Amino acid sequence: MEDKRPAPIAVQRIVVTDFDIGFGNLVVLLIKFAFAVIPAAIVVTLVWMGIASVVKLIDG
């Protein structure tokens, strides 16, 4: 009977010491990040408001 398990995958650890990005590309990246944070902040706020409403409803 043959063993059907896959061979173990070797783990290779990598350490990033430096990366080079142009100023314009960095600005574009940060603007995209800022626009991505807005809907995430809205969702988190709505969740916290829901939790606060439930706690207030239970506590009276």
C-alpha positions in Angstrom: 0.0 0.0 0.0 1.5 3.3 -1.1 1.5 6.5 1.1 -0.6 9.2 -0.7 0.4 12.1 1.5 2.0 15.0 -0.3 5.7 15.8 0.4 6.2 18.4 3.1 6.8 21.9 1.7 10.1 23.6 2.8 9.6 26.8 4.6 11.7 29.7 3.4 11.9 32.7 5.7 12.4 36.1 4.0 13.4 39.4 5.6 12.7 42.6 3.6 15.3 45.1 4.5 14.5 47.9 2.0 12.3 48.7 -0.9 12.4 51.6 -3.4 9.3 53.4 -4.4 9.0 56.7 -6.2 7.4 59.7 -4.5 4.5 59.9 -7.1 3.7 56.2 -6.7 3.8 56.6 -2.9 1.4 59.5 -3.1 -1.0 57.5 -5.3 -0.7 54.6 -2.8 -1.6 56.7 0.2 -4.5 58.4 -1.6 -5.9 54.9 -2.4 -5.4 53.9 1.2 -7.3 57.0 2.4 -10.2 56.2 0.1 -10.2 52.6 1.3 -10.3 53.7 4.9 -13.5 55.8 4.5 -16.0 52.9 3.9 -14.2 50.7 6.5 -14.6 53.5 9.1 -18.3 53.8 8.2 -18.8 50.0 8.7 -16.9 50.0 12.0 -19.0 53.0 13.2 -22.2 51.3 12.3 -21.2 48.1 14.1 -20.2 50.0 17.2 -23.5 51.9 17.0 -25.4 48.6 16.8 -23.5 47.2 19.7 -24.2 50.3 21.8 -27.9 50.2 20.9 -28.2 46.6 22.0 -26.4 47.3 25.2 -28.6 50.3 25.9 -31.7 48.3 25.1 -30.7 45.5 27.5 -29.5 47.9 30.2 -32.5 50.2 30.0 
